[in-house]
Amino acid sequence: MLIKIYPENPNQREIDKVVDILRDGGLIIYPTDTVYAIGCDALNVRAVEKICKLKGIDPRKENLSIICYDLSNISEFAKVDNITFKLMKKNLPGPFTFILNTHSSLPKIFRNRKTVGIRVPDHSIAREIIRQLGNPLLTTSVHSDDTIIEYMTDPELLEEKYQYDVDLVIDGGYGGLTASTVVDCSEGEAEIVRQGKGELIY
């Protein structure tokens, strides 16, 4: 199913549809401020397992990332010191993934990992969905192996490719071709491990 949502003015009825699917353990493809992503309710273990299977991710070995509405409840999901929090506050919402040490409130599937990626995208559709869901989204880009192919920016083509794998594709306009900049803060000092969209402000 493909639904159109306008970033400037997300339609409440359409947002409700998306949130219902997520609450039901469904998977969605949605726009962010970087590339289109596959997401589910991060606190729904069955849905998280579905995404891992779809993308061939082993959650014991590979980093998982979640998208939050803002930084107000970040400490529920990750351990963050004052210096890192200030750095995140300067750069979020924005096209960055911060790798932090995990917190015990995340589902067991995350607890096998010491770290989790945290994003707060500068995108009204993604943030409105999270705000109304009340939980963060587990998120993974639609691309694999860090290569982003042109068709992955077009929601209609994404719907064609993933129609049997996900429950809903949101058409929020053409997506970008550059992934987020990944900043590892798990060892204390911030280190850019992948330069993507956005210049980090220290």
Protein Blocks (a to p, Z undefined) as FASTA:
>chain_A
ZZdddfklccfklmmmmmmmmmnopacddddfkbccddddfklmklmmmmmmmnopafkl
pccddddfblmlmmmmoccdfklmmmmmmmpgcjddcdddddfkbcfklmmpmbdcdddd
dbfklmmmmmmnopacddddfbehhiacfklmpmklmmmmmmmmpmbdcdebjadfbdcd
dddfknopacdfbdcehiddZZ
